[in-house]
Amino acid sequence: MSAFAMFSLKSPSLLAFDKEHNEGDLQRVYGMEQVPCDIRMREILDPVDPELLRLRFKNVLGALQRGKALEDMVFIEGHDLSRIYST
């Protein structure tokens, strides 16, 4: 959840996320008991093969597309998430 929080909050780096996060908000919004420091986050994320995440991401994206959950998220010149990530 910490990695998801970092990416969804658009932190530019692990260190920036570590310095900027407010544990109370992250615990409430993301359901985390404790936020790992940037070093621990690297230890957790570095061994993850991006291809494993890609398959899961495509599955979730496909479900969102079939359920039409992304239709309202159109931005800049008619582009939406489904067109960007389906390639």
PDB file of N, CA, C and O in Angstrom:
ATOM      1  N   MET A   1       0.818  -1.197   0.000  1.00  0.00           N
ATOM      2  CA  MET A   1       0.000   0.000   0.000  1.00  0.00           C
ATOM      3  C   MET A   1       0.859   1.257   0.000  1.00  0.00           C
ATOM      4  O   MET A   1       0.470   2.283  -0.559  1.00  0.00           O
ATOM      5  N   SER A   2       2.019   1.175   0.624  1.00  0.00           N
ATOM      6  CA  SER A   2       2.901   2.352   0.648  1.00  0.00           C
ATOM      7  C   SER A   2       3.346   2.730  -0.754  1.00  0.00           C
ATOM      8  O   SER A   2       3.377   3.909  -1.106  1.00  0.00           O
ATOM      9  N   ALA A   3       3.691   1.728  -1.552  1.00  0.00           N
ATOM     10  CA  ALA A   3       4.107   2.006  -2.925  1.00  0.00           C
ATOM     11  C   ALA A   3       2.947   2.597  -3.716  1.00  0.00           C
ATOM     12  O   ALA A   3       3.134   3.548  -4.475  1.00  0.00           O
ATOM     13  N   PHE A   4       1.748   2.040  -3.543  1.00  0.00           N
ATOM     14  CA  PHE A   4       0.575   2.581  -4.221  1.00  0.00           C
ATOM     15  C   PHE A   4       0.338   4.022  -3.797  1.00  0.00           C
ATOM     16  O   PHE A   4       0.053   4.883  -4.630  1.00  0.00           O
ATOM     17  N   ALA A   5       0.456   4.284  -2.494  1.00  0.00           N
ATOM     18  CA  ALA A   5       0.260   5.652  -1.983  1.00  0.00           C
ATOM     19  C   ALA A   5       1.278   6.597  -2.602  1.00  0.00           C
ATOM     20  O   ALA A   5       0.930   7.706  -3.008  1.00  0.00           O
ATOM     21  N   MET A   6       2.535   6.165  -2.677  1.00  0.00           N
ATOM     22  CA  MET A   6       3.583   7.013  -3.225  1.00  0.00           C
ATOM     23  C   MET A   6       3.283   7.371  -4.681  1.00  0.00           C
ATOM     24  O   MET A   6       3.403   8.532  -5.074  1.00  0.00           O
ATOM     25  N   PHE A   7       2.890   6.370  -5.484  1.00  0.00           N
ATOM     26  CA  PHE A   7       2.616   6.633  -6.899  1.00  0.00           C
ATOM     27  C   PHE A   7       1.328   7.416  -7.087  1.00  0.00           C
ATOM     28  O   PHE A   7       1.257   8.286  -7.955  1.00  0.00           O
ATOM     29  N   SER A   8       0.313   7.123  -6.292  1.00  0.00           N
ATOM     30  CA  SER A   8      -0.943   7.847  -6.464  1.00  0.00           C
ATOM     31  C   SER A   8      -0.835   9.297  -5.998  1.00  0.00           C
ATOM     32  O   SER A   8      -1.568  10.158  -6.483  1.00  0.00           O
ATOM     33  N   LEU A   9       0.073   9.573  -5.059  1.00  0.00           N
ATOM     34  CA  LEU A   9       0.292  10.942  -4.609  1.00  0.00           C
ATOM     35  C   LEU A   9       1.324  11.661  -5.467  1.00  0.00           C
ATOM     36  O   LEU A   9       1.609  12.840  -5.256  1.00  0.00           O
ATOM     37  N   LYS A  10       1.884  10.937  -6.441  1.00  0.00           N
ATOM     38  CA  LYS A  10       2.824  11.488  -7.423  1.00  0.00           C
ATOM     39  C   LYS A  10       4.085  12.073  -6.787  1.00  0.00           C
ATOM     40  O   LYS A  10       4.568  13.134  -7.183  1.00  0.00           O
ATOM     41  N   SER A  11       4.599  11.364  -5.803  1.00  0.00           N
ATOM     42  CA  SER A  11       5.867  11.778  -5.213  1.00  0.00           C
ATOM     43  C   SER A  11       6.972  11.562  -6.233  1.00  0.00           C
ATOM     44  O   SER A  11       7.007  10.519  -6.885  1.00  0.00           O
ATOM     45  N   PRO A  12       7.879  12.525  -6.386  1.00  0.00           N
ATOM     46  CA  PRO A  12       8.927  12.398  -7.398  1.00  0.00           C
ATOM     47  C   PRO A  12       9.988  11.356  -7.068  1.00  0.00           C
ATOM     48  O   PRO A  12      10.706  10.898  -7.956  1.00  0.00           O
ATOM     49  N   SER A  13      10.090  10.980  -5.798  1.00  0.00           N
ATOM     50  CA  SER A  13      11.072   9.972  -5.406  1.00  0.00           C
ATOM     51  C   SER A  13      10.661   9.344  -4.086  1.00  0.00           C
ATOM     52  O   SER A  13       9.790   9.857  -3.384  1.00  0.00           O
ATOM     53  N   LEU A  14      11.299   8.226  -3.758  1.00  0.00           N
ATOM     54  CA  LEU A  14      11.034   7.586  -2.470  1.00  0.00           C
ATOM     55  C   LEU A  14      11.406   8.498  -1.318  1.00  0.00           C
ATOM     56  O   LEU A  14      10.687   8.578  -0.322  1.00  0.00           O
ATOM     57  N   LEU A  15      12.533   9.187  -1.456  1.00  0.00           N
ATOM     58  CA  LEU A  15      12.977  10.083  -0.393  1.00  0.00           C
ATOM     59  C   LEU A  15      11.996  11.241  -0.207  1.00  0.00           C
ATOM     60  O   LEU A  15      11.690  11.623   0.923  1.00  0.00           O
ATOM     61  N   ALA A  16      11.506  11.795  -1.308  1.00  0.00           N
ATOM     62  CA  ALA A  16      10.533  12.886  -1.212  1.00  0.00           C
ATOM     63  C   ALA A  16       9.250  12.404  -0.543  1.00  0.00           C
ATOM     64  O   ALA A  16       8.675  13.109   0.286  1.00  0.00           O
ATOM     65  N   PHE A  17       8.805  11.208  -0.900  1.00  0.00           N
ATOM     66  CA  PHE A  17       7.616  10.639  -0.271  1.00  0.00           C
ATOM     67  C   PHE A  17       7.835  10.466   1.223  1.00  0.00           C
ATOM     68  O   PHE A  17       6.959  10.775   2.030  1.00  0.00           O
ATOM     69  N   ASP A  18       9.011   9.972   1.581  1.00  0.00           N
ATOM     70  CA  ASP A  18       9.341   9.752   2.988  1.00  0.00           C
ATOM     71  C   ASP A  18       9.310  11.067   3.766  1.00  0.00           C
ATOM     72  O   ASP A  18       8.846  11.101   4.906  1.00  0.00           O
ATOM     73  N   LYS A  19       9.795  12.137   3.162  1.00  0.00           N
ATOM     74  CA  LYS A  19       9.840  13.434   3.838  1.00  0.00           C
ATOM     75  C   LYS A  19       8.475  14.117   3.885  1.00  0.00           C
ATOM     76  O   LYS A  19       8.172  14.829   4.842  1.00  0.00           O
ATOM     77  N   GLU A  20       7.652  13.906   2.862  1.00  0.00           N
ATOM     78  CA  GLU A  20       6.405  14.658   2.713  1.00  0.00           C
ATOM     79  C   GLU A  20       5.179  13.996   3.329  1.00  0.00           C
ATOM     80  O   GLU A  20       4.203  14.677   3.642  1.00  0.00           O
ATOM     81  N   HIS A  21       5.219  12.689   3.505  1.00  0.00           N
ATOM     82  CA  HIS A  21       3.977  12.026   3.917  1.00  0.00           C
ATOM     83  C   HIS A  21       3.571  12.400   5.337  1.00  0.00           C
ATOM     84  O   HIS A  21       4.400  12.676   6.205  1.00  0.00           O
ATOM     85  N   ASN A  22       2.286  12.396   5.526  1.00  0.00           N
ATOM     86  CA  ASN A  22       1.702  12.621   6.836  1.00  0.00           C
ATOM     87  C   ASN A  22       1.107  11.283   7.246  1.00  0.00           C
ATOM     88  O   ASN A  22       0.081  10.865   6.709  1.00  0.00           O
ATOM     89  N   GLU A  23       1.754  10.607   8.202  1.00  0.00           N
ATOM     90  CA  GLU A  23       1.340   9.239   8.533  1.00  0.00           C
ATOM     91  C   GLU A  23      -0.129   9.121   8.882  1.00  0.00           C
ATOM     92  O   GLU A  23      -0.762   8.129   8.522  1.00  0.00           O
ATOM     93  N   GLY A  24      -0.691  10.100   9.570  1.00  0.00           N
ATOM     94  CA  GLY A  24      -2.100  10.033   9.934  1.00  0.00           C
ATOM     95  C   GLY A  24      -3.000   9.946   8.718  1.00  0.00           C
ATOM     96  O   GLY A  24      -3.935   9.147   8.682  1.00  0.00           O
ATOM     97  N   ASP A  25      -2.711  10.786   7.704  1.00  0.00           N
ATOM     98  CA  ASP A  25      -3.511  10.768   6.478  1.00  0.00           C
ATOM     99  C   ASP A  25      -3.329   9.461   5.722  1.00  0.00           C
ATOM    100  O   ASP A  25      -4.303   8.880   5.244  1.00  0.00           O
ATOM    101  N   LEU A  26      -2.088   8.994   5.610  1.00  0.00           N
ATOM    102  CA  LEU A  26      -1.839   7.748   4.881  1.00  0.00           C
ATOM    103  C   LEU A  26      -2.499   6.571   5.575  1.00  0.00           C
ATOM    104  O   LEU A  26      -3.029   5.676   4.916  1.00  0.00           O
ATOM    105  N   GLN A  27      -2.470   6.564   6.887  1.00  0.00           N
ATOM    106  CA  GLN A  27      -3.108   5.475   7.629  1.00  0.00           C
ATOM    107  C   GLN A  27      -4.614   5.485   7.406  1.00  0.00           C
ATOM    108  O   GLN A  27      -5.223   4.433   7.212  1.00  0.00           O
ATOM    109  N   ARG A  28      -5.208   6.661   7.433  1.00  0.00           N
ATOM    110  CA  ARG A  28      -6.659   6.780   7.276  1.00  0.00           C
ATOM    111  C   ARG A  28      -7.089   6.460   5.847  1.00  0.00           C
ATOM    112  O   ARG A  28      -8.035   5.700   5.639  1.00  0.00           O
ATOM    113  N   VAL A  29      -6.402   7.032   4.866  1.00  0.00           N
ATOM    114  CA  VAL A  29      -6.810   6.880   3.465  1.00  0.00           C
ATOM    115  C   VAL A  29      -6.431   5.514   2.896  1.00  0.00           C
ATOM    116  O   VAL A  29      -7.233   4.886   2.205  1.00  0.00           O
ATOM    117  N   TYR A  30      -5.210   5.051   3.184  1.00  0.00           N
ATOM    118  CA  TYR A  30      -4.709   3.820   2.572  1.00  0.00           C
ATOM    119  C   TYR A  30      -4.725   2.612   3.509  1.00  0.00           C
ATOM    120  O   TYR A  30      -4.374   1.509   3.090  1.00  0.00           O
ATOM    121  N   GLY A  31      -5.125   2.800   4.764  1.00  0.00           N
ATOM    122  CA  GLY A  31      -5.246   1.682   5.695  1.00  0.00           C
ATOM    123  C   GLY A  31      -3.928   1.072   6.131  1.00  0.00           C
ATOM    124  O   GLY A  31      -3.871  -0.113   6.459  1.00  0.00           O
ATOM    125  N   MET A  32      -2.872   1.862   6.140  1.00  0.00           N
ATOM    126  CA  MET A  32      -1.563   1.353   6.547  1.00  0.00           C
ATOM    127  C   MET A  32      -1.347   1.613   8.031  1.00  0.00           C
ATOM    128  O   MET A  32      -1.694   2.674   8.550  1.00  0.00           O
ATOM    129  N   GLU A  33      -0.772   0.632   8.695  1.00  0.00           N
ATOM    130  CA  GLU A  33      -0.453   0.825  10.108  1.00  0.00           C
ATOM    131  C   GLU A  33       0.831   1.621  10.284  1.00  0.00           C
ATOM    132  O   GLU A  33       0.947   2.448  11.188  1.00  0.00           O
ATOM    133  N   GLN A  34       1.800   1.356   9.399  1.00  0.00           N
ATOM    134  CA  GLN A  34       3.094   2.040   9.497  1.00  0.00           C
ATOM    135  C   GLN A  34       3.632   2.275   8.094  1.00  0.00           C
ATOM    136  O   GLN A  34       3.547   1.396   7.236  1.00  0.00           O
ATOM    137  N   VAL A  35       4.176   3.442   7.865  1.00  0.00           N
ATOM    138  CA  VAL A  35       4.731   3.781   6.557  1.00  0.00           C
ATOM    139  C   VAL A  35       6.224   3.480   6.578  1.00  0.00           C
ATOM    140  O   VAL A  35       6.946   4.031   7.409  1.00  0.00           O
ATOM    141  N   PRO A  36       6.706   2.612   5.678  1.00  0.00           N
ATOM    142  CA  PRO A  36       8.134   2.292   5.669  1.00  0.00           C
ATOM    143  C   PRO A  36       8.975   3.464   5.168  1.00  0.00           C
ATOM    144  O   PRO A  36       8.508   4.287   4.381  1.00  0.00           O
ATOM    145  N   CYS A  37      10.209   3.527   5.631  1.00  0.00           N
ATOM    146  CA  CYS A  37      11.129   4.566   5.163  1.00  0.00           C
ATOM    147  C   CYS A  37      11.528   4.262   3.721  1.00  0.00           C
ATOM    148  O   CYS A  37      11.215   3.190   3.204  1.00  0.00           O
ATOM    149  N   ASP A  38      12.216   5.197   3.073  1.00  0.00           N
ATOM    150  CA  ASP A  38      12.572   5.015   1.667  1.00  0.00           C
ATOM    151  C   ASP A  38      13.488   3.815   1.458  1.00  0.00           C
ATOM    152  O   ASP A  38      13.374   3.138   0.436  1.00  0.00           O
ATOM    153  N   ILE A  39      14.382   3.532   2.382  1.00  0.00           N
ATOM    154  CA  ILE A  39      15.290   2.383   2.239  1.00  0.00           C
ATOM    155  C   ILE A  39      14.507   1.084   2.284  1.00  0.00           C
ATOM    156  O   ILE A  39      14.739   0.195   1.465  1.00  0.00           O
ATOM    157  N   ARG A  40      13.587   0.961   3.224  1.00  0.00           N
ATOM    158  CA  ARG A  40      12.779  -0.261   3.333  1.00  0.00           C
ATOM    159  C   ARG A  40      11.881  -0.417   2.104  1.00  0.00           C
ATOM    160  O   ARG A  40      11.673  -1.532   1.625  1.00  0.00           O
ATOM    161  N   MET A  41      11.358   0.676   1.604  1.00  0.00           N
ATOM    162  CA  MET A  41      10.513   0.617   0.414  1.00  0.00           C
ATOM    163  C   MET A  41      11.317   0.089  -0.774  1.00  0.00           C
ATOM    164  O   MET A  41      10.808  -0.711  -1.558  1.00  0.00           O
ATOM    165  N   ARG A  42      12.557   0.528  -0.910  1.00  0.00           N
ATOM    166  CA  ARG A  42      13.415   0.021  -1.992  1.00  0.00           C
ATOM    167  C   ARG A  42      13.645  -1.475  -1.842  1.00  0.00           C
ATOM    168  O   ARG A  42      13.607  -2.214  -2.826  1.00  0.00           O
ATOM    169  N   GLU A  43      13.881  -1.916  -0.627  1.00  0.00           N
ATOM    170  CA  GLU A  43      14.102  -3.342  -0.378  1.00  0.00           C
ATOM    171  C   GLU A  43      12.881  -4.166  -0.771  1.00  0.00           C
ATOM    172  O   GLU A  43      13.014  -5.300  -1.230  1.00  0.00           O
ATOM    173  N   ILE A  44      11.699  -3.597  -0.590  1.00  0.00           N
ATOM    174  CA  ILE A  44      10.461  -4.299  -0.926  1.00  0.00           C
ATOM    175  C   ILE A  44      10.218  -4.282  -2.433  1.00  0.00           C
ATOM    176  O   ILE A  44       9.843  -5.304  -3.007  1.00  0.00           O
ATOM    177  N   LEU A  45      10.425  -3.133  -3.082  1.00  0.00           N
ATOM    178  CA  LEU A  45      10.060  -2.972  -4.489  1.00  0.00           C
ATOM    179  C   LEU A  45      11.116  -3.444  -5.490  1.00  0.00           C
ATOM    180  O   LEU A  45      10.766  -3.920  -6.569  1.00  0.00           O
ATOM    181  N   ASP A  46      12.388  -3.322  -5.155  1.00  0.00           N
ATOM    182  CA  ASP A  46      13.442  -3.648  -6.121  1.00  0.00           C
ATOM    183  C   ASP A  46      13.356  -5.072  -6.674  1.00  0.00           C
ATOM    184  O   ASP A  46      13.580  -5.248  -7.872  1.00  0.00           O
ATOM    185  N   PRO A  47      13.047  -6.093  -5.879  1.00  0.00           N
ATOM    186  CA  PRO A  47      13.004  -7.435  -6.453  1.00  0.00           C
ATOM    187  C   PRO A  47      11.762  -7.747  -7.286  1.00  0.00           C
ATOM    188  O   PRO A  47      11.701  -8.809  -7.906  1.00  0.00           O
ATOM    189  N   VAL A  48      10.780  -6.864  -7.320  1.00  0.00           N
ATOM    190  CA  VAL A  48       9.535  -7.127  -8.044  1.00  0.00           C
ATOM    191  C   VAL A  48       9.773  -6.986  -9.542  1.00  0.00           C
ATOM    192  O   VAL A  48      10.262  -5.958 -10.011  1.00  0.00           O
ATOM    193  N   ASP A  49       9.420  -8.032 -10.285  1.00  0.00           N
ATOM    194  CA  ASP A  49       9.549  -8.023 -11.742  1.00  0.00           C
ATOM    195  C   ASP A  49       8.413  -7.186 -12.337  1.00  0.00           C
ATOM    196  O   ASP A  49       7.246  -7.511 -12.121  1.00  0.00           O
ATOM    197  N   PRO A  50       8.723  -6.119 -13.079  1.00  0.00           N
ATOM    198  CA  PRO A  50       7.669  -5.263 -13.644  1.00  0.00           C
ATOM    199  C   PRO A  50       6.680  -6.021 -14.523  1.00  0.00           C
ATOM    200  O   PRO A  50       5.522  -5.617 -14.628  1.00  0.00           O
ATOM    201  N   GLU A  51       7.105  -7.096 -15.146  1.00  0.00           N
ATOM    202  CA  GLU A  51       6.193  -7.863 -16.002  1.00  0.00           C
ATOM    203  C   GLU A  51       5.058  -8.491 -15.195  1.00  0.00           C
ATOM    204  O   GLU A  51       3.948  -8.641 -15.706  1.00  0.00           O
ATOM    205  N   LEU A  52       5.323  -8.859 -13.944  1.00  0.00           N
ATOM    206  CA  LEU A  52       4.269  -9.400 -13.090  1.00  0.00           C
ATOM    207  C   LEU A  52       3.210  -8.332 -12.811  1.00  0.00           C
ATOM    208  O   LEU A  52       2.015  -8.623 -12.777  1.00  0.00           O
ATOM    209  N   LEU A  53       3.653  -7.126 -12.616  1.00  0.00           N
ATOM    210  CA  LEU A  53       2.726  -6.021 -12.371  1.00  0.00           C
ATOM    211  C   LEU A  53       1.953  -5.655 -13.631  1.00  0.00           C
ATOM    212  O   LEU A  53       0.773  -5.312 -13.560  1.00  0.00           O
ATOM    213  N   ARG A  54       2.609  -5.727 -14.774  1.00  0.00           N
ATOM    214  CA  ARG A  54       1.972  -5.366 -16.043  1.00  0.00           C
ATOM    215  C   ARG A  54       0.746  -6.250 -16.305  1.00  0.00           C
ATOM    216  O   ARG A  54      -0.307  -5.747 -16.697  1.00  0.00           O
ATOM    217  N   LEU A  55       0.879  -7.547 -16.094  1.00  0.00           N
ATOM    218  CA  LEU A  55      -0.230  -8.469 -16.333  1.00  0.00           C
ATOM    219  C   LEU A  55      -1.398  -8.143 -15.403  1.00  0.00           C
ATOM    220  O   LEU A  55      -2.546  -8.086 -15.842  1.00  0.00           O
ATOM    221  N   ARG A  56      -1.108  -7.931 -14.134  1.00  0.00           N
ATOM    222  CA  ARG A  56      -2.179  -7.602 -13.182  1.00  0.00           C
ATOM    223  C   ARG A  56      -2.822  -6.254 -13.521  1.00  0.00           C
ATOM    224  O   ARG A  56      -4.038  -6.092 -13.424  1.00  0.00           O
ATOM    225  N   PHE A  57      -1.993  -5.298 -13.917  1.00  0.00           N
ATOM    226  CA  PHE A  57      -2.509  -3.984 -14.285  1.00  0.00           C
ATOM    227  C   PHE A  57      -3.448  -4.101 -15.479  1.00  0.00           C
ATOM    228  O   PHE A  57      -4.525  -3.505 -15.484  1.00  0.00           O
ATOM    229  N   LYS A  58      -3.049  -4.862 -16.485  1.00  0.00           N
ATOM    230  CA  LYS A  58      -3.897  -5.025 -17.665  1.00  0.00           C
ATOM    231  C   LYS A  58      -5.213  -5.696 -17.310  1.00  0.00           C
ATOM    232  O   LYS A  58      -6.255  -5.347 -17.866  1.00  0.00           O
ATOM    233  N   ASN A  59      -5.181  -6.658 -16.387  1.00  0.00           N
ATOM    234  CA  ASN A  59      -6.417  -7.320 -15.958  1.00  0.00           C
ATOM    235  C   ASN A  59      -7.361  -6.332 -15.278  1.00  0.00           C
ATOM    236  O   ASN A  59      -8.558  -6.310 -15.565  1.00  0.00           O
ATOM    237  N   VAL A  60      -6.820  -5.521 -14.380  1.00  0.00           N
ATOM    238  CA  VAL A  60      -7.637  -4.521 -13.681  1.00  0.00           C
ATOM    239  C   VAL A  60      -8.153  -3.483 -14.678  1.00  0.00           C
ATOM    240  O   VAL A  60      -9.327  -3.112 -14.641  1.00  0.00           O
ATOM    241  N   LEU A  61      -7.285  -3.021 -15.556  1.00  0.00           N
ATOM    242  CA  LEU A  61      -7.691  -2.037 -16.554  1.00  0.00           C
ATOM    243  C   LEU A  61      -8.807  -2.592 -17.440  1.00  0.00           C
ATOM    244  O   LEU A  61      -9.768  -1.890 -17.753  1.00  0.00           O
ATOM    245  N   GLY A  62      -8.672  -3.855 -17.841  1.00  0.00           N
ATOM    246  CA  GLY A  62      -9.709  -4.481 -18.662  1.00  0.00           C
ATOM    247  C   GLY A  62     -11.058  -4.515 -17.950  1.00  0.00           C
ATOM    248  O   GLY A  62     -12.096  -4.247 -18.555  1.00  0.00           O
ATOM    249  N   ALA A  63     -11.033  -4.845 -16.667  1.00  0.00           N
ATOM    250  CA  ALA A  63     -12.272  -4.876 -15.890  1.00  0.00           C
ATOM    251  C   ALA A  63     -12.889  -3.482 -15.792  1.00  0.00           C
ATOM    252  O   ALA A  63     -14.106  -3.328 -15.893  1.00  0.00           O
ATOM    253  N   LEU A  64     -12.050  -2.474 -15.595  1.00  0.00           N
ATOM    254  CA  LEU A  64     -12.546  -1.100 -15.527  1.00  0.00           C
ATOM    255  C   LEU A  64     -13.144  -0.662 -16.863  1.00  0.00           C
ATOM    256  O   LEU A  64     -14.166   0.024 -16.898  1.00  0.00           O
ATOM    257  N   GLN A  65     -12.501  -1.064 -17.958  1.00  0.00           N
ATOM    258  CA  GLN A  65     -13.010  -0.708 -19.276  1.00  0.00           C
ATOM    259  C   GLN A  65     -14.357  -1.385 -19.541  1.00  0.00           C
ATOM    260  O   GLN A  65     -15.295  -0.749 -20.021  1.00  0.00           O
ATOM    261  N   ARG A  66     -14.443  -2.682 -19.225  1.00  0.00           N
ATOM    262  CA  ARG A  66     -15.699  -3.406 -19.452  1.00  0.00           C
ATOM    263  C   ARG A  66     -16.835  -2.824 -18.617  1.00  0.00           C
ATOM    264  O   ARG A  66     -17.985  -2.793 -19.053  1.00  0.00           O
ATOM    265  N   GLY A  67     -16.502  -2.363 -17.411  1.00  0.00           N
ATOM    266  CA  GLY A  67     -17.517  -1.769 -16.547  1.00  0.00           C
ATOM    267  C   GLY A  67     -17.780  -0.310 -16.837  1.00  0.00           C
ATOM    268  O   GLY A  67     -18.603   0.321 -16.174  1.00  0.00           O
ATOM    269  N   LYS A  68     -17.084   0.230 -17.825  1.00  0.00           N
ATOM    270  CA  LYS A  68     -17.237   1.631 -18.251  1.00  0.00           C
ATOM    271  C   LYS A  68     -16.908   2.628 -17.135  1.00  0.00           C
ATOM    272  O   LYS A  68     -17.439   3.738 -17.110  1.00  0.00           O
ATOM    273  N   ALA A  69     -16.031   2.223 -16.219  1.00  0.00           N
ATOM    274  CA  ALA A  69     -15.654   3.078 -15.091  1.00  0.00           C
ATOM    275  C   ALA A  69     -14.735   4.224 -15.511  1.00  0.00           C
ATOM    276  O   ALA A  69     -14.591   5.203 -14.778  1.00  0.00           O
ATOM    277  N   LEU A  70     -14.117   4.110 -16.675  1.00  0.00           N
ATOM    278  CA  LEU A  70     -13.163   5.129 -17.107  1.00  0.00           C
ATOM    279  C   LEU A  70     -13.761   6.154 -18.073  1.00  0.00           C
ATOM    280  O   LEU A  70     -13.088   7.113 -18.451  1.00  0.00           O
ATOM    281  N   GLU A  71     -14.989   5.961 -18.465  1.00  0.00           N
ATOM    282  CA  GLU A  71     -15.582   6.843 -19.468  1.00  0.00           C
ATOM    283  C   GLU A  71     -15.616   8.307 -19.039  1.00  0.00           C
ATOM    284  O   GLU A  71     -15.495   9.197 -19.880  1.00  0.00           O
ATOM    285  N   ASP A  72     -15.778   8.568 -17.753  1.00  0.00           N
ATOM    286  CA  ASP A  72     -15.848   9.948 -17.267  1.00  0.00           C
ATOM    287  C   ASP A  72     -14.470  10.566 -17.043  1.00  0.00           C
ATOM    288  O   ASP A  72     -14.371  11.727 -16.645  1.00  0.00           O
ATOM    289  N   MET A  73     -13.419   9.812 -17.292  1.00  0.00           N
ATOM    290  CA  MET A  73     -12.068  10.303 -17.021  1.00  0.00           C
ATOM    291  C   MET A  73     -11.363  10.760 -18.288  1.00  0.00           C
ATOM    292  O   MET A  73     -10.157  10.561 -18.431  1.00  0.00           O
ATOM    293  N   VAL A  74     -12.083  11.357 -19.189  1.00  0.00           N
ATOM    294  CA  VAL A  74     -11.504  11.877 -20.426  1.00  0.00           C
ATOM    295  C   VAL A  74     -10.753  13.162 -20.108  1.00  0.00           C
ATOM    296  O   VAL A  74     -11.219  13.996 -19.331  1.00  0.00           O
ATOM    297  N   PHE A  75      -9.600  13.304 -20.713  1.00  0.00           N
ATOM    298  CA  PHE A  75      -8.805  14.512 -20.510  1.00  0.00           C
ATOM    299  C   PHE A  75      -8.093  14.873 -21.798  1.00  0.00           C
ATOM    300  O   PHE A  75      -8.087  14.073 -22.733  1.00  0.00           O
ATOM    301  N   ILE A  76      -7.510  16.014 -21.875  1.00  0.00           N
ATOM    302  CA  ILE A  76      -6.761  16.579 -22.996  1.00  0.00           C
ATOM    303  C   ILE A  76      -7.070  15.932 -24.353  1.00  0.00           C
ATOM    304  O   ILE A  76      -6.640  14.818 -24.650  1.00  0.00           O
ATOM    305  N   GLU A  77      -7.806  16.651 -25.133  1.00  0.00           N
ATOM    306  CA  GLU A  77      -8.104  16.279 -26.511  1.00  0.00           C
ATOM    307  C   GLU A  77      -8.729  14.892 -26.665  1.00  0.00           C
ATOM    308  O   GLU A  77      -8.443  14.185 -27.631  1.00  0.00           O
ATOM    309  N   GLY A  78      -9.577  14.507 -25.720  1.00  0.00           N
ATOM    310  CA  GLY A  78     -10.306  13.250 -25.846  1.00  0.00           C
ATOM    311  C   GLY A  78      -9.544  12.000 -25.459  1.00  0.00           C
ATOM    312  O   GLY A  78     -10.097  10.905 -25.562  1.00  0.00           O
ATOM    313  N   HIS A  79      -8.310  12.109 -25.023  1.00  0.00           N
ATOM    314  CA  HIS A  79      -7.555  10.930 -24.607  1.00  0.00           C
ATOM    315  C   HIS A  79      -8.024  10.489 -23.232  1.00  0.00           C
ATOM    316  O   HIS A  79      -8.394  11.318 -22.401  1.00  0.00           O
ATOM    317  N   ASP A  80      -8.010   9.178 -22.991  1.00  0.00           N
ATOM    318  CA  ASP A  80      -8.378   8.680 -21.675  1.00  0.00           C
ATOM    319  C   ASP A  80      -7.425   7.571 -21.254  1.00  0.00           C
ATOM    320  O   ASP A  80      -6.570   7.140 -22.029  1.00  0.00           O
ATOM    321  N   LEU A  81      -7.583   7.117 -20.020  1.00  0.00           N
ATOM    322  CA  LEU A  81      -6.680   6.103 -19.479  1.00  0.00           C
ATOM    323  C   LEU A  81      -6.687   4.826 -20.280  1.00  0.00           C
ATOM    324  O   LEU A  81      -5.636   4.211 -20.461  1.00  0.00           O
ATOM    325  N   SER A  82      -7.846   4.403 -20.769  1.00  0.00           N
ATOM    326  CA  SER A  82      -7.910   3.141 -21.484  1.00  0.00           C
ATOM    327  C   SER A  82      -7.104   3.182 -22.780  1.00  0.00           C
ATOM    328  O   SER A  82      -6.510   2.173 -23.160  1.00  0.00           O
ATOM    329  N   ARG A  83      -7.071   4.318 -23.461  1.00  0.00           N
ATOM    330  CA  ARG A  83      -6.292   4.419 -24.698  1.00  0.00           C
ATOM    331  C   ARG A  83      -4.802   4.475 -24.409  1.00  0.00           C
ATOM    332  O   ARG A  83      -4.002   3.941 -25.177  1.00  0.00           O
ATOM    333  N   ILE A  84      -4.427   5.104 -23.330  1.00  0.00           N
ATOM    334  CA  ILE A  84      -3.011   5.250 -23.002  1.00  0.00           C
ATOM    335  C   ILE A  84      -2.392   3.922 -22.589  1.00  0.00           C
ATOM    336  O   ILE A  84      -1.301   3.581 -23.046  1.00  0.00           O
ATOM    337  N   TYR A  85      -3.066   3.180 -21.743  1.00  0.00           N
ATOM    338  CA  TYR A  85      -2.473   1.986 -21.163  1.00  0.00           C
ATOM    339  C   TYR A  85      -2.796   0.709 -21.901  1.00  0.00           C
ATOM    340  O   TYR A  85      -2.227  -0.333 -21.574  1.00  0.00           O
ATOM    341  N   SER A  86      -3.666   0.734 -22.863  1.00  0.00           N
ATOM    342  CA  SER A  86      -4.020  -0.506 -23.548  1.00  0.00           C
ATOM    343  C   SER A  86      -3.030  -0.877 -24.640  1.00  0.00           C
ATOM    344  O   SER A  86      -3.136  -1.951 -25.233  1.00  0.00           O
ATOM    345  N   THR A  87      -2.070  -0.002 -24.913  1.00  0.00           N
ATOM    346  CA  THR A  87      -1.084  -0.292 -25.952  1.00  0.00           C
ATOM    347  C   THR A  87       0.046  -1.132 -25.414  1.00  0.00           C
ATOM    348  O   THR A  87       0.969  -1.471 -26.154  1.00  0.00           O
TER     349      THR A  87
END
